[in-house]
């Protein structure tokens, strides 16, 4: 029986990093959406990993959060390494 590993989409990691940054700054969705000039609903969907933001919109959201795109992508890379790390399994040798 083969096991299929569930892969988390990149947009989910990006959204999580953006949400974490916003919450750690004590800011509301409305405040960040206004600063990024995107709708509140759109920003919410990006944070929940339901929408994949273009590079331009992602950069606008990062600027509204006073973060560099590099900072966000570095956090995403760390998250990917953690969740996508290969798992090893022990195989018994035939007798």
PyMOL Python script that loads the backbone (N, CA, C, O; Angstrom):
from pymol import cmd

cmd.read_pdbstr("""\
ATOM      1  N   UNK A   1       0.847  -1.176   0.000  1.00  0.00           N
ATOM      2  CA  UNK A   1       0.000   0.000   0.000  1.00  0.00           C
ATOM      3  C   UNK A   1       0.895   1.243   0.000  1.00  0.00           C
ATOM      4  O   UNK A   1       1.764   1.390   0.860  1.00  0.00           O
ATOM      5  N   UNK A   2       0.680   2.118  -0.953  1.00  0.00           N
ATOM      6  CA  UNK A   2       1.508   3.319  -1.019  1.00  0.00           C
ATOM      7  C   UNK A   2       0.792   4.461  -0.312  1.00  0.00           C
ATOM      8  O   UNK A   2      -0.431   4.591  -0.370  1.00  0.00           O
ATOM      9  N   UNK A   3       1.582   5.271   0.348  1.00  0.00           N
ATOM     10  CA  UNK A   3       0.991   6.420   1.026  1.00  0.00           C
ATOM     11  C   UNK A   3       1.277   7.666   0.204  1.00  0.00           C
ATOM     12  O   UNK A   3       2.400   7.872  -0.257  1.00  0.00           O
ATOM     13  N   UNK A   4       0.268   8.483   0.026  1.00  0.00           N
ATOM     14  CA  UNK A   4       0.404   9.714  -0.738  1.00  0.00           C
ATOM     15  C   UNK A   4       0.557  10.859   0.250  1.00  0.00           C
ATOM     16  O   UNK A   4      -0.298  11.079   1.107  1.00  0.00           O
ATOM     17  N   UNK A   5       1.660  11.581   0.115  1.00  0.00           N
ATOM     18  CA  UNK A   5       1.919  12.712   1.005  1.00  0.00           C
ATOM     19  C   UNK A   5       1.182  13.934   0.471  1.00  0.00           C
ATOM     20  O   UNK A   5       1.305  14.280  -0.704  1.00  0.00           O
ATOM     21  N   UNK A   6       0.423  14.577   1.334  1.00  0.00           N
ATOM     22  CA  UNK A   6      -0.307  15.761   0.938  1.00  0.00           C
ATOM     23  C   UNK A   6       0.658  16.934   0.873  1.00  0.00           C
ATOM     24  O   UNK A   6       1.414  17.184   1.813  1.00  0.00           O
ATOM     25  N   UNK A   7       0.626  17.645  -0.236  1.00  0.00           N
ATOM     26  CA  UNK A   7       1.525  18.771  -0.456  1.00  0.00           C
ATOM     27  C   UNK A   7       0.760  20.063  -0.204  1.00  0.00           C
ATOM     28  O   UNK A   7      -0.351  20.244  -0.704  1.00  0.00           O
ATOM     29  N   UNK A   8       1.354  20.949   0.565  1.00  0.00           N
ATOM     30  CA  UNK A   8       0.753  22.251   0.826  1.00  0.00           C
ATOM     31  C   UNK A   8       1.149  23.190  -0.297  1.00  0.00           C
ATOM     32  O   UNK A   8       2.324  23.276  -0.655  1.00  0.00           O
ATOM     33  N   UNK A   9       0.185  23.887  -0.850  1.00  0.00           N
ATOM     34  CA  UNK A   9       0.442  24.796  -1.958  1.00  0.00           C
ATOM     35  C   UNK A   9       1.271  25.995  -1.509  1.00  0.00           C
ATOM     36  O   UNK A   9       1.186  26.433  -0.361  1.00  0.00           O
ATOM     37  N   UNK A  10       2.062  26.510  -2.424  1.00  0.00           N
ATOM     38  CA  UNK A  10       2.896  27.673  -2.144  1.00  0.00           C
ATOM     39  C   UNK A  10       2.042  28.848  -1.673  1.00  0.00           C
ATOM     40  O   UNK A  10       2.425  29.565  -0.749  1.00  0.00           O
ATOM     41  N   UNK A  11       0.882  29.045  -2.309  1.00  0.00           N
ATOM     42  CA  UNK A  11       0.039  30.176  -1.922  1.00  0.00           C
ATOM     43  C   UNK A  11      -0.441  30.064  -0.476  1.00  0.00           C
ATOM     44  O   UNK A  11      -0.700  31.078   0.173  1.00  0.00           O
ATOM     45  N   UNK A  12      -0.561  28.842   0.028  1.00  0.00           N
ATOM     46  CA  UNK A  12      -0.960  28.648   1.424  1.00  0.00           C
ATOM     47  C   UNK A  12       0.144  29.121   2.360  1.00  0.00           C
ATOM     48  O   UNK A  12      -0.128  29.778   3.365  1.00  0.00           O
ATOM     49  N   UNK A  13       1.389  28.788   2.031  1.00  0.00           N
ATOM     50  CA  UNK A  13       2.527  29.233   2.847  1.00  0.00           C
ATOM     51  C   UNK A  13       2.679  30.754   2.796  1.00  0.00           C
ATOM     52  O   UNK A  13       2.943  31.391   3.816  1.00  0.00           O
ATOM     53  N   UNK A  14       2.515  31.323   1.619  1.00  0.00           N
ATOM     54  CA  UNK A  14       2.636  32.777   1.480  1.00  0.00           C
ATOM     55  C   UNK A  14       1.547  33.472   2.298  1.00  0.00           C
ATOM     56  O   UNK A  14       1.820  34.422   3.030  1.00  0.00           O
ATOM     57  N   UNK A  15       0.330  32.994   2.166  1.00  0.00           N
ATOM     58  CA  UNK A  15      -0.780  33.581   2.921  1.00  0.00           C
ATOM     59  C   UNK A  15      -0.564  33.495   4.418  1.00  0.00           C
ATOM     60  O   UNK A  15      -0.843  34.442   5.154  1.00  0.00           O
ATOM     61  N   UNK A  16      -0.067  32.356   4.863  1.00  0.00           N
ATOM     62  CA  UNK A  16       0.198  32.169   6.289  1.00  0.00           C
ATOM     63  C   UNK A  16       1.262  33.140   6.785  1.00  0.00           C
ATOM     64  O   UNK A  16       1.133  33.708   7.869  1.00  0.00           O
ATOM     65  N   UNK A  17       2.310  33.329   5.994  1.00  0.00           N
ATOM     66  CA  UNK A  17       3.383  34.260   6.384  1.00  0.00           C
ATOM     67  C   UNK A  17       2.856  35.695   6.447  1.00  0.00           C
ATOM     68  O   UNK A  17       3.211  36.450   7.351  1.00  0.00           O
ATOM     69  N   UNK A  18       2.011  36.067   5.488  1.00  0.00           N
ATOM     70  CA  UNK A  18       1.439  37.417   5.493  1.00  0.00           C
ATOM     71  C   UNK A  18       0.519  37.617   6.691  1.00  0.00           C
ATOM     72  O   UNK A  18       0.570  38.655   7.351  1.00  0.00           O
ATOM     73  N   UNK A  19      -0.318  36.627   6.971  1.00  0.00           N
ATOM     74  CA  UNK A  19      -1.238  36.728   8.107  1.00  0.00           C
ATOM     75  C   UNK A  19      -0.457  36.827   9.418  1.00  0.00           C
ATOM     76  O   UNK A  19      -0.783  37.641  10.282  1.00  0.00           O
ATOM     77  N   UNK A  20       0.577  35.991   9.560  1.00  0.00           N
ATOM     78  CA  UNK A  20       1.391  36.004  10.777  1.00  0.00           C
ATOM     79  C   UNK A  20       2.035  37.377  10.976  1.00  0.00           C
ATOM     80  O   UNK A  20       2.073  37.899  12.090  1.00  0.00           O
ATOM     81  N   UNK A  21       2.538  37.953   9.885  1.00  0.00           N
ATOM     82  CA  UNK A  21       3.162  39.281   9.976  1.00  0.00           C
ATOM     83  C   UNK A  21       2.131  40.334  10.385  1.00  0.00           C
ATOM     84  O   UNK A  21       2.402  41.175  11.241  1.00  0.00           O
ATOM     85  N   UNK A  22       0.957  40.284   9.772  1.00  0.00           N
ATOM     86  CA  UNK A  22      -0.094  41.258  10.093  1.00  0.00           C
ATOM     87  C   UNK A  22      -0.527  41.156  11.551  1.00  0.00           C
ATOM     88  O   UNK A  22      -0.663  42.169  12.238  1.00  0.00           O
ATOM     89  N   UNK A  23      -0.739  39.941  12.015  1.00  0.00           N
ATOM     90  CA  UNK A  23      -1.177  39.736  13.397  1.00  0.00           C
ATOM     91  C   UNK A  23      -0.090  40.151  14.380  1.00  0.00           C
ATOM     92  O   UNK A  23      -0.380  40.757  15.411  1.00  0.00           O
ATOM     93  N   UNK A  24       1.153  39.828  14.065  1.00  0.00           N
ATOM     94  CA  UNK A  24       2.247  40.201  14.977  1.00  0.00           C
ATOM     95  C   UNK A  24       2.402  41.721  15.077  1.00  0.00           C
ATOM     96  O   UNK A  24       2.910  42.232  16.075  1.00  0.00           O
ATOM     97  N   UNK A  25       1.962  42.435  14.044  1.00  0.00           N
ATOM     98  CA  UNK A  25       1.999  43.900  14.067  1.00  0.00           C
ATOM     99  C   UNK A  25       0.743  44.492  14.715  1.00  0.00           C
ATOM    100  O   UNK A  25       0.644  45.705  14.903  1.00  0.00           O
ATOM    101  N   UNK A  26      -0.212  43.621  15.052  1.00  0.00           N
ATOM    102  CA  UNK A  26      -1.448  44.085  15.660  1.00  0.00           C
ATOM    103  C   UNK A  26      -2.322  44.879  14.705  1.00  0.00           C
ATOM    104  O   UNK A  26      -3.043  45.787  15.120  1.00  0.00           O
ATOM    105  N   UNK A  27      -2.256  44.534  13.427  1.00  0.00           N
ATOM    106  CA  UNK A  27      -2.999  45.287  12.417  1.00  0.00           C
ATOM    107  C   UNK A  27      -4.207  44.504  11.931  1.00  0.00           C
ATOM    108  O   UNK A  27      -4.239  43.276  12.010  1.00  0.00           O
ATOM    109  N   UNK A  28      -5.180  45.214  11.437  1.00  0.00           N
ATOM    110  CA  UNK A  28      -6.395  44.581  10.931  1.00  0.00           C
ATOM    111  C   UNK A  28      -6.275  44.325   9.433  1.00  0.00           C
ATOM    112  O   UNK A  28      -5.455  44.927   8.739  1.00  0.00           O
ATOM    113  N   UNK A  29      -7.116  43.417   8.962  1.00  0.00           N
ATOM    114  CA  UNK A  29      -7.194  43.180   7.521  1.00  0.00           C
ATOM    115  C   UNK A  29      -7.532  44.472   6.794  1.00  0.00           C
ATOM    116  O   UNK A  29      -6.946  44.786   5.758  1.00  0.00           O
ATOM    117  N   UNK A  30      -8.471  45.211   7.339  1.00  0.00           N
ATOM    118  CA  UNK A  30      -8.913  46.458   6.717  1.00  0.00           C
ATOM    119  C   UNK A  30      -7.755  47.450   6.561  1.00  0.00           C
ATOM    120  O   UNK A  30      -7.603  48.078   5.513  1.00  0.00           O
ATOM    121  N   UNK A  31      -6.951  47.581   7.600  1.00  0.00           N
ATOM    122  CA  UNK A  31      -5.820  48.519   7.583  1.00  0.00           C
ATOM    123  C   UNK A  31      -4.805  48.122   6.505  1.00  0.00           C
ATOM    124  O   UNK A  31      -4.357  48.968   5.731  1.00  0.00           O
ATOM    125  N   UNK A  32      -4.448  46.854   6.455  1.00  0.00           N
ATOM    126  CA  UNK A  32      -3.444  46.396   5.489  1.00  0.00           C
ATOM    127  C   UNK A  32      -4.008  46.447   4.070  1.00  0.00           C
ATOM    128  O   UNK A  32      -3.305  46.836   3.138  1.00  0.00           O
ATOM    129  N   UNK A  33      -5.261  46.060   3.903  1.00  0.00           N
ATOM    130  CA  UNK A  33      -5.882  46.109   2.577  1.00  0.00           C
ATOM    131  C   UNK A  33      -5.885  47.535   2.033  1.00  0.00           C
ATOM    132  O   UNK A  33      -5.599  47.765   0.858  1.00  0.00           O
ATOM    133  N   UNK A  34      -6.211  48.486   2.904  1.00  0.00           N
ATOM    134  CA  UNK A  34      -6.224  49.899   2.502  1.00  0.00           C
ATOM    135  C   UNK A  34      -4.820  50.335   2.079  1.00  0.00           C
ATOM    136  O   UNK A  34      -4.651  50.992   1.052  1.00  0.00           O
ATOM    137  N   UNK A  35      -3.817  49.967   2.876  1.00  0.00           N
ATOM    138  CA  UNK A  35      -2.446  50.339   2.554  1.00  0.00           C
ATOM    139  C   UNK A  35      -1.934  49.703   1.270  1.00  0.00           C
ATOM    140  O   UNK A  35      -1.128  50.300   0.556  1.00  0.00           O
ATOM    141  N   UNK A  36      -2.396  48.500   0.977  1.00  0.00           N
ATOM    142  CA  UNK A  36      -1.962  47.789  -0.224  1.00  0.00           C
ATOM    143  C   UNK A  36      -2.842  48.111  -1.427  1.00  0.00           C
ATOM    144  O   UNK A  36      -2.538  47.721  -2.554  1.00  0.00           O
ATOM    145  N   UNK A  37      -3.945  48.833  -1.172  1.00  0.00           N
ATOM    146  CA  UNK A  37      -4.912  49.182  -2.215  1.00  0.00           C
ATOM    147  C   UNK A  37      -5.514  47.946  -2.880  1.00  0.00           C
ATOM    148  O   UNK A  37      -5.636  47.859  -4.102  1.00  0.00           O
ATOM    149  N   UNK A  38      -5.889  46.986  -2.016  1.00  0.00           N
ATOM    150  CA  UNK A  38      -6.620  45.800  -2.460  1.00  0.00           C
ATOM    151  C   UNK A  38      -7.876  45.696  -1.609  1.00  0.00           C
ATOM    152  O   UNK A  38      -7.959  46.289  -0.533  1.00  0.00           O
ATOM    153  N   UNK A  39      -8.846  44.943  -2.094  1.00  0.00           N
ATOM    154  CA  UNK A  39     -10.072  44.810  -1.303  1.00  0.00           C
ATOM    155  C   UNK A  39      -9.802  43.943  -0.077  1.00  0.00           C
ATOM    156  O   UNK A  39      -8.927  43.077  -0.077  1.00  0.00           O
ATOM    157  N   UNK A  40     -10.574  44.205   0.949  1.00  0.00           N
ATOM    158  CA  UNK A  40     -10.453  43.438   2.190  1.00  0.00           C
ATOM    159  C   UNK A  40     -10.704  41.951   1.913  1.00  0.00           C
ATOM    160  O   UNK A  40      -9.988  41.095   2.433  1.00  0.00           O
ATOM    161  N   UNK A  41     -11.706  41.645   1.107  1.00  0.00           N
ATOM    162  CA  UNK A  41     -12.024  40.255   0.774  1.00  0.00           C
ATOM    163  C   UNK A  41     -10.888  39.570   0.032  1.00  0.00           C
ATOM    164  O   UNK A  41     -10.583  38.404   0.284  1.00  0.00           O
ATOM    165  N   UNK A  42     -10.264  40.300  -0.882  1.00  0.00           N
ATOM    166  CA  UNK A  42      -9.151  39.726  -1.643  1.00  0.00           C
ATOM    167  C   UNK A  42      -7.978  39.412  -0.710  1.00  0.00           C
ATOM    168  O   UNK A  42      -7.402  38.327  -0.779  1.00  0.00           O
ATOM    169  N   UNK A  43      -7.631  40.348   0.149  1.00  0.00           N
ATOM    170  CA  UNK A  43      -6.536  40.127   1.091  1.00  0.00           C
ATOM    171  C   UNK A  43      -6.841  38.932   1.994  1.00  0.00           C
ATOM    172  O   UNK A  43      -5.959  38.119   2.270  1.00  0.00           O
ATOM    173  N   UNK A  44      -8.069  38.829   2.446  1.00  0.00           N
ATOM    174  CA  UNK A  44      -8.464  37.703   3.277  1.00  0.00           C
ATOM    175  C   UNK A  44      -8.272  36.384   2.529  1.00  0.00           C
ATOM    176  O   UNK A  44      -7.781  35.411   3.102  1.00  0.00           O
ATOM    177  N   UNK A  45      -8.654  36.350   1.263  1.00  0.00           N
ATOM    178  CA  UNK A  45      -8.484  35.131   0.460  1.00  0.00           C
ATOM    179  C   UNK A  45      -7.012  34.797   0.241  1.00  0.00           C
ATOM    180  O   UNK A  45      -6.633  33.626   0.241  1.00  0.00           O
ATOM    181  N   UNK A  46      -6.185  35.817   0.057  1.00  0.00           N
ATOM    182  CA  UNK A  46      -4.739  35.596  -0.096  1.00  0.00           C
ATOM    183  C   UNK A  46      -4.179  35.003   1.198  1.00  0.00           C
ATOM    184  O   UNK A  46      -3.425  34.031   1.160  1.00  0.00           O
ATOM    185  N   UNK A  47      -4.543  35.584   2.335  1.00  0.00           N
ATOM    186  CA  UNK A  47      -4.055  35.088   3.624  1.00  0.00           C
ATOM    187  C   UNK A  47      -4.491  33.650   3.895  1.00  0.00           C
ATOM    188  O   UNK A  47      -3.753  32.887   4.518  1.00  0.00           O
ATOM    189  N   UNK A  48      -5.679  33.277   3.434  1.00  0.00           N
ATOM    190  CA  UNK A  48      -6.172  31.913   3.648  1.00  0.00           C
ATOM    191  C   UNK A  48      -5.688  30.936   2.581  1.00  0.00           C
ATOM    192  O   UNK A  48      -6.044  29.758   2.607  1.00  0.00           O
ATOM    193  N   UNK A  49      -4.871  31.429   1.635  1.00  0.00           N
ATOM    194  CA  UNK A  49      -4.339  30.551   0.603  1.00  0.00           C
ATOM    195  C   UNK A  49      -5.344  30.186  -0.465  1.00  0.00           C
ATOM    196  O   UNK A  49      -5.144  29.216  -1.195  1.00  0.00           O
ATOM    197  N   UNK A  50      -6.431  30.951  -0.571  1.00  0.00           N
ATOM    198  CA  UNK A  50      -7.456  30.678  -1.570  1.00  0.00           C
ATOM    199  C   UNK A  50      -7.221  31.413  -2.878  1.00  0.00           C
ATOM    200  O   UNK A  50      -7.740  31.014  -3.920  1.00  0.00           O
ATOM    201  N   UNK A  51      -6.445  32.480  -2.829  1.00  0.00           N
ATOM    202  CA  UNK A  51      -6.089  33.242  -4.028  1.00  0.00           C
ATOM    203  C   UNK A  51      -4.578  33.320  -4.116  1.00  0.00           C
ATOM    204  O   UNK A  51      -3.884  33.418  -3.104  1.00  0.00           O
ATOM    205  N   UNK A  52      -4.087  33.277  -5.326  1.00  0.00           N
ATOM    206  CA  UNK A  52      -2.651  33.413  -5.560  1.00  0.00           C
ATOM    207  C   UNK A  52      -2.403  34.824  -6.077  1.00  0.00           C
ATOM    208  O   UNK A  52      -2.786  35.163  -7.196  1.00  0.00           O
ATOM    209  N   UNK A  53      -1.769  35.628  -5.262  1.00  0.00           N
ATOM    210  CA  UNK A  53      -1.525  37.027  -5.624  1.00  0.00           C
ATOM    211  C   UNK A  53      -0.448  37.133  -6.693  1.00  0.00           C
ATOM    212  O   UNK A  53       0.525  36.380  -6.684  1.00  0.00           O
ATOM    213  N   UNK A  54      -0.631  38.069  -7.608  1.00  0.00           N
ATOM    214  CA  UNK A  54       0.418  38.343  -8.591  1.00  0.00           C
ATOM    215  C   UNK A  54       1.616  38.936  -7.859  1.00  0.00           C
ATOM    216  O   UNK A  54       1.506  39.358  -6.708  1.00  0.00           O
ATOM    217  N   UNK A  55       2.745  38.964  -8.527  1.00  0.00           N
ATOM    218  CA  UNK A  55       3.943  39.509  -7.879  1.00  0.00           C
ATOM    219  C   UNK A  55       3.747  40.977  -7.520  1.00  0.00           C
ATOM    220  O   UNK A  55       4.257  41.434  -6.497  1.00  0.00           O
ATOM    221  N   UNK A  56       3.016  41.721  -8.349  1.00  0.00           N
ATOM    222  CA  UNK A  56       2.767  43.136  -8.073  1.00  0.00           C
ATOM    223  C   UNK A  56       1.906  43.308  -6.815  1.00  0.00           C
ATOM    224  O   UNK A  56       2.199  44.144  -5.961  1.00  0.00           O
ATOM    225  N   UNK A  57       0.844  42.506  -6.717  1.00  0.00           N
ATOM    226  CA  UNK A  57      -0.016  42.613  -5.542  1.00  0.00           C
ATOM    227  C   UNK A  57       0.678  42.101  -4.289  1.00  0.00           C
ATOM    228  O   UNK A  57       0.509  42.660  -3.205  1.00  0.00           O
ATOM    229  N   UNK A  58       1.453  41.045  -4.438  1.00  0.00           N
ATOM    230  CA  UNK A  58       2.199  40.530  -3.293  1.00  0.00           C
ATOM    231  C   UNK A  58       3.175  41.587  -2.783  1.00  0.00           C
ATOM    232  O   UNK A  58       3.328  41.766  -1.574  1.00  0.00           O
ATOM    233  N   UNK A  59       3.824  42.274  -3.691  1.00  0.00           N
ATOM    234  CA  UNK A  59       4.746  43.337  -3.306  1.00  0.00           C
ATOM    235  C   UNK A  59       4.001  44.481  -2.622  1.00  0.00           C
ATOM    236  O   UNK A  59       4.502  45.045  -1.649  1.00  0.00           O
ATOM    237  N   UNK A  60       2.814  44.832  -3.114  1.00  0.00           N
ATOM    238  CA  UNK A  60       2.022  45.899  -2.492  1.00  0.00           C
ATOM    239  C   UNK A  60       1.605  45.514  -1.077  1.00  0.00           C
ATOM    240  O   UNK A  60       1.623  46.350  -0.173  1.00  0.00           O
ATOM    241  N   UNK A  61       1.231  44.252  -0.882  1.00  0.00           N
ATOM    242  CA  UNK A  61       0.847  43.773   0.449  1.00  0.00           C
ATOM    243  C   UNK A  61       2.051  43.810   1.383  1.00  0.00           C
ATOM    244  O   UNK A  61       1.934  44.226   2.536  1.00  0.00           O
ATOM    245  N   UNK A  62       3.205  43.377   0.889  1.00  0.00           N
ATOM    246  CA  UNK A  62       4.431  43.422   1.704  1.00  0.00           C
ATOM    247  C   UNK A  62       4.774  44.856   2.086  1.00  0.00           C
ATOM    248  O   UNK A  62       5.141  45.117   3.231  1.00  0.00           O
ATOM    249  N   UNK A  63       4.660  45.780   1.152  1.00  0.00           N
ATOM    250  CA  UNK A  63       4.945  47.181   1.450  1.00  0.00           C
ATOM    251  C   UNK A  63       3.974  47.720   2.495  1.00  0.00           C
ATOM    252  O   UNK A  63       4.370  48.476   3.382  1.00  0.00           O
ATOM    253  N   UNK A  64       2.710  47.335   2.393  1.00  0.00           N
ATOM    254  CA  UNK A  64       1.718  47.780   3.383  1.00  0.00           C
ATOM    255  C   UNK A  64       2.050  47.240   4.768  1.00  0.00           C
ATOM    256  O   UNK A  64       1.729  47.861   5.781  1.00  0.00           O
ATOM    257  N   UNK A  65       2.696  46.074   4.802  1.00  0.00           N
ATOM    258  CA  UNK A  65       3.110  45.480   6.075  1.00  0.00           C
ATOM    259  C   UNK A  65       4.510  45.943   6.498  1.00  0.00           C
ATOM    260  O   UNK A  65       5.032  45.511   7.525  1.00  0.00           O
ATOM    261  N   UNK A  66       5.110  46.828   5.691  1.00  0.00           N
ATOM    262  CA  UNK A  66       6.462  47.328   5.934  1.00  0.00           C
ATOM    263  C   UNK A  66       7.467  46.177   5.990  1.00  0.00           C
ATOM    264  O   UNK A  66       8.365  46.155   6.831  1.00  0.00           O
ATOM    265  N   UNK A  67       7.291  45.222   5.072  1.00  0.00           N
ATOM    266  CA  UNK A  67       8.184  44.072   4.955  1.00  0.00           C
ATOM    267  C   UNK A  67       8.748  44.013   3.545  1.00  0.00           C
ATOM    268  O   UNK A  67       8.132  44.500   2.596  1.00  0.00           O
ATOM    269  N   UNK A  68       9.911  43.419   3.419  1.00  0.00           N
ATOM    270  CA  UNK A  68      10.421  43.183   2.075  1.00  0.00           C
ATOM    271  C   UNK A  68       9.856  41.862   1.570  1.00  0.00           C
ATOM    272  O   UNK A  68       9.548  40.961   2.350  1.00  0.00           O
ATOM    273  N   UNK A  69       9.729  41.765   0.277  1.00  0.00           N
ATOM    274  CA  UNK A  69       9.284  40.515  -0.336  1.00  0.00           C
ATOM    275  C   UNK A  69      10.269  39.400   0.004  1.00  0.00           C
ATOM    276  O   UNK A  69       9.873  38.247   0.178  1.00  0.00           O
ATOM    277  N   UNK A  70      11.544  39.744   0.097  1.00  0.00           N
ATOM    278  CA  UNK A  70      12.574  38.762   0.450  1.00  0.00           C
ATOM    279  C   UNK A  70      12.333  38.177   1.836  1.00  0.00           C
ATOM    280  O   UNK A  70      12.516  36.977   2.039  1.00  0.00           O
ATOM    281  N   UNK A  71      11.927  39.002   2.786  1.00  0.00           N
ATOM    282  CA  UNK A  71      11.644  38.523   4.139  1.00  0.00           C
ATOM    283  C   UNK A  71      10.520  37.504   4.128  1.00  0.00           C
ATOM    284  O   UNK A  71      10.626  36.445   4.747  1.00  0.00           O
ATOM    285  N   UNK A  72       9.442  37.823   3.424  1.00  0.00           N
ATOM    286  CA  UNK A  72       8.298  36.919   3.352  1.00  0.00           C
ATOM    287  C   UNK A  72       8.698  35.618   2.657  1.00  0.00           C
ATOM    288  O   UNK A  72       8.367  34.532   3.132  1.00  0.00           O
ATOM    289  N   UNK A  73       9.403  35.726   1.543  1.00  0.00           N
ATOM    290  CA  UNK A  73       9.788  34.523   0.800  1.00  0.00           C
ATOM    291  C   UNK A  73      10.794  33.681   1.584  1.00  0.00           C
ATOM    292  O   UNK A  73      10.816  32.458   1.442  1.00  0.00           O
ATOM    293  N   UNK A  74      11.614  34.311   2.397  1.00  0.00           N
ATOM    294  CA  UNK A  74      12.542  33.552   3.249  1.00  0.00           C
ATOM    295  C   UNK A  74      11.763  32.737   4.281  1.00  0.00           C
ATOM    296  O   UNK A  74      12.092  31.580   4.540  1.00  0.00           O
ATOM    297  N   UNK A  75      10.733  33.342   4.867  1.00  0.00           N
ATOM    298  CA  UNK A  75       9.896  32.615   5.823  1.00  0.00           C
ATOM    299  C   UNK A  75       9.163  31.462   5.138  1.00  0.00           C
ATOM    300  O   UNK A  75       9.009  30.385   5.715  1.00  0.00           O
ATOM    301  N   UNK A  76       8.718  31.691   3.922  1.00  0.00           N
ATOM    302  CA  UNK A  76       8.030  30.648   3.152  1.00  0.00           C
ATOM    303  C   UNK A  76       8.992  29.508   2.847  1.00  0.00           C
ATOM    304  O   UNK A  76       8.613  28.339   2.925  1.00  0.00           O
ATOM    305  N   UNK A  77      10.224  29.835   2.504  1.00  0.00           N
ATOM    306  CA  UNK A  77      11.232  28.813   2.220  1.00  0.00           C
ATOM    307  C   UNK A  77      11.468  27.936   3.440  1.00  0.00           C
ATOM    308  O   UNK A  77      11.561  26.715   3.320  1.00  0.00           O
ATOM    309  N   UNK A  78      11.565  28.548   4.603  1.00  0.00           N
ATOM    310  CA  UNK A  78      11.761  27.788   5.841  1.00  0.00           C
ATOM    311  C   UNK A  78      10.562  26.872   6.087  1.00  0.00           C
ATOM    312  O   UNK A  78      10.730  25.708   6.452  1.00  0.00           O
ATOM    313  N   UNK A  79       9.357  27.399   5.887  1.00  0.00           N
ATOM    314  CA  UNK A  79       8.152  26.587   6.072  1.00  0.00           C
ATOM    315  C   UNK A  79       8.118  25.424   5.094  1.00  0.00           C
ATOM    316  O   UNK A  79       7.740  24.311   5.460  1.00  0.00           O
ATOM    317  N   UNK A  80       8.512  25.679   3.857  1.00  0.00           N
ATOM    318  CA  UNK A  80       8.540  24.610   2.857  1.00  0.00           C
ATOM    319  C   UNK A  80       9.547  23.529   3.225  1.00  0.00           C
ATOM    320  O   UNK A  80       9.270  22.338   3.082  1.00  0.00           O
ATOM    321  N   UNK A  81      10.700  23.942   3.692  1.00  0.00           N
ATOM    322  CA  UNK A  81      11.713  22.958   4.091  1.00  0.00           C
ATOM    323  C   UNK A  81      11.211  22.080   5.225  1.00  0.00           C
ATOM    324  O   UNK A  81      11.494  20.883   5.273  1.00  0.00           O
ATOM    325  N   UNK A  82      10.466  22.687   6.132  1.00  0.00           N
ATOM    326  CA  UNK A  82       9.938  21.943   7.275  1.00  0.00           C
ATOM    327  C   UNK A  82       8.860  20.959   6.845  1.00  0.00           C
ATOM    328  O   UNK A  82       8.871  19.798   7.255  1.00  0.00           O
ATOM    329  N   UNK A  83       7.933  21.421   6.023  1.00  0.00           N
ATOM    330  CA  UNK A  83       6.806  20.559   5.650  1.00  0.00           C
ATOM    331  C   UNK A  83       7.125  19.607   4.515  1.00  0.00           C
ATOM    332  O   UNK A  83       6.481  18.566   4.387  1.00  0.00           O
ATOM    333  N   UNK A  84       8.098  19.939   3.696  1.00  0.00           N
ATOM    334  CA  UNK A  84       8.417  19.102   2.546  1.00  0.00           C
ATOM    335  C   UNK A  84       9.640  18.231   2.786  1.00  0.00           C
ATOM    336  O   UNK A  84      10.135  17.590   1.859  1.00  0.00           O
ATOM    337  N   UNK A  85      10.133  18.202   4.021  1.00  0.00           N
ATOM    338  CA  UNK A  85      11.312  17.385   4.328  1.00  0.00           C
ATOM    339  C   UNK A  85      11.014  15.923   4.019  1.00  0.00           C
ATOM    340  O   UNK A  85       9.950  15.416   4.372  1.00  0.00           O
ATOM    341  N   UNK A  86      11.941  15.251   3.369  1.00  0.00           N
ATOM    342  CA  UNK A  86      11.699  13.832   3.059  1.00  0.00           C
ATOM    343  C   UNK A  86      11.608  13.003   4.323  1.00  0.00           C
ATOM    344  O   UNK A  86      12.325  13.245   5.294  1.00  0.00           O
ATOM    345  N   UNK A  87      10.726  12.030   4.302  1.00  0.00           N
ATOM    346  CA  UNK A  87      10.612  11.143   5.453  1.00  0.00           C
ATOM    347  C   UNK A  87      11.224   9.808   5.088  1.00  0.00           C
ATOM    348  O   UNK A  87      11.047   9.314   3.975  1.00  0.00           O
ATOM    349  N   UNK A  88      11.939   9.233   6.023  1.00  0.00           N
ATOM    350  CA  UNK A  88      12.589   7.963   5.806  1.00  0.00           C
ATOM    351  C   UNK A  88      11.802   6.871   6.483  1.00  0.00           C
ATOM    352  O   UNK A  88      11.233   7.065   7.558  1.00  0.00           O
ATOM    353  N   UNK A  89      11.776   5.738   5.851  1.00  0.00           N
ATOM    354  CA  UNK A  89      11.097   4.614   6.481  1.00  0.00           C
ATOM    355  C   UNK A  89      12.036   3.412   6.479  1.00  0.00           C
ATOM    356  O   UNK A  89      12.889   3.272   5.602  1.00  0.00           O
ATOM    357  N   UNK A  90      11.864   2.555   7.470  1.00  0.00           N
ATOM    358  CA  UNK A  90      12.716   1.386   7.606  1.00  0.00           C
ATOM    359  C   UNK A  90      12.093   0.238   6.825  1.00  0.00           C
ATOM    360  O   UNK A  90      10.902  -0.050   6.950  1.00  0.00           O
ATOM    361  N   UNK A  91      12.916  -0.402   6.027  1.00  0.00           N
ATOM    362  CA  UNK A  91      12.467  -1.554   5.249  1.00  0.00           C
ATOM    363  C   UNK A  91      13.206  -2.773   5.755  1.00  0.00           C
ATOM    364  O   UNK A  91      14.436  -2.791   5.802  1.00  0.00           O
ATOM    365  N   UNK A  92      12.454  -3.787   6.132  1.00  0.00           N
ATOM    366  CA  UNK A  92      13.082  -5.004   6.641  1.00  0.00           C
ATOM    367  C   UNK A  92      13.625  -5.830   5.489  1.00  0.00           C
ATOM    368  O   UNK A  92      12.978  -5.963   4.450  1.00  0.00           O
ATOM    369  N   UNK A  93      14.806  -6.379   5.675  1.00  0.00           N
ATOM    370  CA  UNK A  93      15.417  -7.225   4.654  1.00  0.00           C
ATOM    371  C   UNK A  93      14.730  -8.578   4.635  1.00  0.00           C
ATOM    372  O   UNK A  93      14.316  -9.096   5.672  1.00  0.00           O
ATOM    373  N   UNK A  94      14.616  -9.141   3.442  1.00  0.00           N
ATOM    374  CA  UNK A  94      14.007 -10.475   3.317  1.00  0.00           C
ATOM    375  C   UNK A  94      14.922 -11.509   3.952  1.00  0.00           C
ATOM    376  O   UNK A  94      16.143 -11.428   3.820  1.00  0.00           O
ATOM    377  N   UNK A  95      14.336 -12.476   4.638  1.00  0.00           N
ATOM    378  CA  UNK A  95      15.125 -13.501   5.323  1.00  0.00           C
ATOM    379  C   UNK A  95      15.657 -14.539   4.395  1.00  0.00           C
ATOM    380  O   UNK A  95      16.340 -15.465   4.832  1.00  0.00           O
TER     381      UNK A  95
END
""", "prot")
cmd.dss("prot")
cmd.show_as("cartoon", "prot")
cmd.util.cbc("prot")
cmd.orient("prot")
